[in-house]
């Protein structure tokens, strides 16, 4: 963590409101991105983002080490997102919601051939991958999103989810195995 963020976190813990506002500015997009990928719509992603910052503000006294601020924040956000998923789990939540809205995360596959057939095939594959991710149980889904899509290390994911790295590795392995199986099965029908 760079020194500037460490100082902001320490000032925030000491009660500096401006430091908290600056931390929100630095981390809001990352929290929103993870929440959107987990929940699939802007309204819920906004709610998770807002609630994560409210909760971290209220729990700042529990933040003993300023170096773990990002993990602490992401743990709060992902736990709240998982709670929302559980509350709404009468069906599945769309990961791709309004893909054309400004500010929504964009998923694109690299077009190496440039041909129209390949572009259509890539879009279909991306859709299938997103549908398969939606089918994963919430812990596996959040692990895949944090590690494979957001680029957090296994150690960082373990910190965010408050579990051993072995659990992260296990969740990733199980989730990837399921995704491969589902995608292979779906593609056999073609």
Buried (B, 14 or more C-beta within 10 A) or exposed (E): EEEEBBBBBBBBBEEBEEBBEBBBEBBBEBBBBBBBBBBBBBEBBBBBBBBBBEBBEEEBEEBEEBEBBBBBBBBBBBBBBBEBBEEEEEEEBBBBBEEEEEEBBEBEBEEEEEEEEEEEEBEEBBEBBBBBBBEBBBBBBBBBBBBBBBEBEBEBBBBBBEBEBEBBBBBBEBBBEBBEEBBEEEEEEE
